[in-house]
Amino acid sequence: MTAGLVDAHHHVWDPAVRDQPWLDGPGTAPLRRAFTADDLAPAARAAGVRATVVVQTVTEAGETPELLALADRHPLVGAVVGWTDLTAPGVADSLAALRALPGGDRLAGVRHQVQDEPDPDWLLRPEVLRGLAAVAAAGLAYDLVVRPHQLPAATRAAALLPGLTFVLDHLGKPPVASGALEPWAGHVRALAALPHTVCKLSGLVTEADHAAWTTADLRPYADTVLDAFGPTRLMFGSDWPVCLLAARYDEVVTTARDLTGGLSPAERAAVFAGTATRVYGLPAP
């Protein structure tokens, strides 16, 4: 593979340092251990990855400074999507404080686990919209981790904030295992109609049958976002180490290449590096 790929979505954690409550769920036993950037580096470099974006996993203020420090010292980690309490009145101050920390210049975006919020319209709450406006004012992106039923609220929130780049993680978690396309596909097209939205080609293998998925199972979902967003608003992400529940790192990269095989070289360059570099402010190779 050609060097120069960007992996726009992976995680690190150590349950001995910080509890990861989501790992208590069914089927996550293989992930209940520490995963570090050094663990990822050999597989990423073998796949031709030049830079990665590390993404928050817990809604705790202590995690983001650790991720920034990691980006400051690790040659592979180029940017951080962190967390701050969007409902707090001092979001702008919190973001400024994060940027003043070691590695603070690597803060590229913010994310909240909206997928776990029982209110499907959480993103439309006035205090959340105020927090998102502060994220926009700080020049950061906002990563959307939502389930299909939460996509309409995400679209309405994005329409209210045209100055904020919204990044849809994991295609909005489509029901790959069931094979259903609607209503997910319609919701995704509505979001993609807004020009300041982008999407990560990530997380598909873990929405499929972990033990028996095929590239053909994933293709309708990849084709939907390719058509809706276009390659210049699509970026590859491995979702390592979560992806390990269903596939090795090299399998995730190869599958993404297969799913984008019909694109031109320039279009594939956008998906595998250009879009993430632009959205997250990564240094050019």
Disulfide bonds with the S-S distance in Angstrom:
none
